[in-house]
C-alpha cells in the first residue's frame, strides 16, 4: 500500500499534471541544442560557400578547396551530436507537449524536417552514387537551410503560447 506522502501515480493528479505541463528545457539543455543547431547550420553554410563559390585553381583545373573536407567533417560531428540531443527531447519535451496538445504543428514539422535531414544525410554518405549525389545534396541542403528558421518559429510559438 502506498504511503500518504507519495502522490497518486495518475496523470490527473495535480502534482503530476504540473510536471507534464512544464515544457521549457533546462538551461544546459537549451544551450546545448542551440549551440549544436548553430554549429550544424554554420558548418553546412560554410560547406555550401566553399563548395560552390571558393573553388581552388589547380594544375588540371578547379580542385576542392582545402576547407571543404574539414567543414564536412565538422558538419558530420555536429549531426551526431544533434541526433543525441534530439533523442534526449523525446520524453522530456516532445511527449509532454504532444499529450498537452501544445505547439504540435511546428513541433511535428521540426520532427519531420529533422527526420528528412537524417535520412538524406545518411543517403549522401552511404547510398548516393556519383550520378545521384547532386540530387541528394540539393535535397539535403535546401531543407537544411529551413532548420534554423523553423527552430526560431517553434521557440517563438512555444513561448508566446506559454504566456
C-alpha positions as CSV (number, residue, x, y, z in Angstrom):
1,X,0.0,0.0,0.0
2,X,1.2,3.5,-0.8
3,X,2.2,5.9,1.9
4,X,0.2,9.1,2.0
5,X,3.4,11.1,1.4
6,X,3.6,9.9,-2.2
7,X,1.2,11.3,-4.8
8,X,-1.1,9.1,-6.6
9,X,0.5,7.9,-9.8
10,X,-2.1,9.3,-12.2
11,X,-1.7,11.8,-15.0
12,X,-4.7,13.7,-13.5
13,X,-3.1,14.2,-10.1
14,X,-2.3,18.0,-9.8
15,X,1.4,17.5,-9.0
16,X,1.9,15.1,-11.9
17,X,-0.1,17.3,-14.2
18,X,2.0,20.3,-13.2
19,X,5.2,18.4,-14.1
20,X,3.8,17.4,-17.5
21,X,2.8,21.0,-18.4
22,X,6.4,22.2,-18.0
23,X,7.9,22.1,-21.5
24,X,10.7,24.5,-21.2
25,X,14.0,22.8,-21.3
26,X,16.6,23.2,-18.6
27,X,19.2,25.9,-19.3
28,X,22.0,23.4,-20.1
29,X,19.8,21.5,-22.5
30,X,18.7,24.7,-24.3
31,X,22.2,26.0,-24.6
32,X,23.4,22.6,-25.9
33,X,20.6,22.4,-28.5
34,X,21.0,26.0,-29.7
35,X,24.8,25.6,-29.8
36,X,24.7,22.3,-31.8
37,X,22.0,23.8,-34.1
38,X,24.2,26.8,-34.7
39,X,27.3,24.7,-35.4
40,X,25.3,22.4,-37.7
41,X,23.9,25.4,-39.6
42,X,27.2,27.2,-39.8
43,X,29.2,24.2,-40.9
44,X,26.6,23.4,-43.6
45,X,26.6,27.0,-44.9
46,X,30.4,27.0,-44.8
47,X,30.5,23.9,-46.9
48,X,28.0,25.4,-49.4
49,X,30.0,28.6,-49.8
50,X,33.3,26.7,-50.1
51,X,31.9,24.0,-52.5
52,X,30.1,26.3,-54.8
53,X,31.9,29.6,-54.7
54,X,35.5,29.2,-53.5
55,X,37.0,26.5,-55.8
56,X,40.7,26.5,-56.0
57,X,42.5,26.6,-59.3
58,X,44.8,23.6,-59.7
59,X,47.2,22.3,-62.3
60,X,44.4,20.4,-64.1
61,X,41.5,22.9,-63.5
62,X,39.4,23.5,-60.4
63,X,40.1,21.4,-57.4
64,X,38.5,21.0,-54.0
65,X,39.1,23.8,-51.5
66,X,41.1,22.5,-48.5
67,X,38.4,23.9,-46.2
68,X,35.7,21.8,-47.8
69,X,36.5,18.3,-46.3
70,X,37.0,19.9,-42.8
71,X,33.7,21.7,-43.0
72,X,32.1,18.4,-43.9
73,X,33.8,16.6,-41.0
74,X,32.6,19.3,-38.6
75,X,29.1,19.0,-40.0
76,X,29.1,15.3,-39.6
77,X,30.2,15.5,-36.0
78,X,27.6,18.2,-35.2
79,X,25.0,16.0,-36.9
80,X,25.9,13.1,-34.5
81,X,25.6,15.4,-31.5
82,X,22.3,16.7,-32.8
83,X,20.9,13.2,-33.1
84,X,21.8,12.7,-29.4
85,X,20.2,15.9,-28.2
86,X,17.0,15.4,-30.3
87,X,16.7,11.9,-28.8
88,X,17.0,13.5,-25.4
89,X,13.9,15.6,-26.1
90,X,11.7,12.6,-26.7
91,X,10.5,12.0,-23.2
92,X,11.1,15.4,-21.5
93,X,9.8,17.7,-24.2
94,X,8.1,16.1,-27.2
95,X,6.0,13.6,-25.4
96,X,4.7,16.0,-22.8
97,X,3.9,18.8,-25.3
98,X,2.2,16.3,-27.6
99,X,0.0,15.0,-24.8
100,X,-0.9,18.5,-23.7
101,X,-1.7,19.4,-27.4
102,X,0.8,22.3,-27.4
103,X,2.7,23.6,-30.3
104,X,2.0,20.5,-32.3
105,X,2.2,21.8,-35.9
106,X,5.6,23.4,-35.5
107,X,6.8,20.5,-33.3
108,X,5.9,17.8,-35.8
109,X,7.3,20.0,-38.6
110,X,10.6,20.1,-36.7
111,X,10.5,16.3,-36.2
112,X,9.7,15.7,-39.9
113,X,12.4,18.1,-41.1
114,X,15.0,16.5,-38.8
115,X,14.0,13.0,-39.9
116,X,14.4,14.0,-43.6
117,X,17.8,15.6,-42.9
118,X,18.9,12.5,-41.1
119,X,17.7,10.2,-44.0
120,X,19.2,12.4,-46.7
121,X,22.5,12.8,-44.8
122,X,22.7,9.1,-44.4
123,X,21.9,8.7,-48.1
124,X,24.6,11.1,-49.1
125,X,27.2,9.2,-47.0
126,X,26.2,5.6,-47.8
127,X,23.8,5.4,-50.7
128,X,24.3,8.2,-53.2
129,X,26.2,7.3,-56.4
130,X,28.2,9.9,-58.3
131,X,25.2,10.3,-60.6
132,X,22.6,10.8,-57.9
133,X,24.8,12.8,-55.5
134,X,23.8,16.3,-56.8
135,X,20.1,15.4,-56.3
136,X,20.7,14.0,-52.8
137,X,22.8,17.0,-51.9
138,X,20.3,19.6,-53.1
139,X,17.6,17.6,-51.3
140,X,19.6,17.8,-48.1
141,X,21.0,21.4,-48.1
142,X,17.8,23.2,-49.3
143,X,15.6,21.9,-46.5
144,X,18.6,22.2,-44.1
145,X,18.5,25.9,-44.6
146,X,15.0,25.9,-43.2
147,X,16.0,24.3,-39.9
148,X,17.2,27.4,-38.1
149,X,14.1,29.3,-39.3
150,X,11.7,26.6,-38.2
151,X,13.6,26.3,-34.9
152,X,13.1,30.0,-34.2
153,X,9.4,29.8,-35.2
154,X,8.9,26.8,-32.9
155,X,10.5,28.6,-30.0
156,X,8.6,31.8,-30.6
157,X,5.2,29.9,-30.8
158,X,6.0,27.9,-27.7
159,X,7.0,30.9,-25.7
160,X,4.0,33.0,-26.8
161,X,1.6,30.1,-26.0
162,X,3.1,29.8,-22.5
163,X,2.2,33.5,-21.8
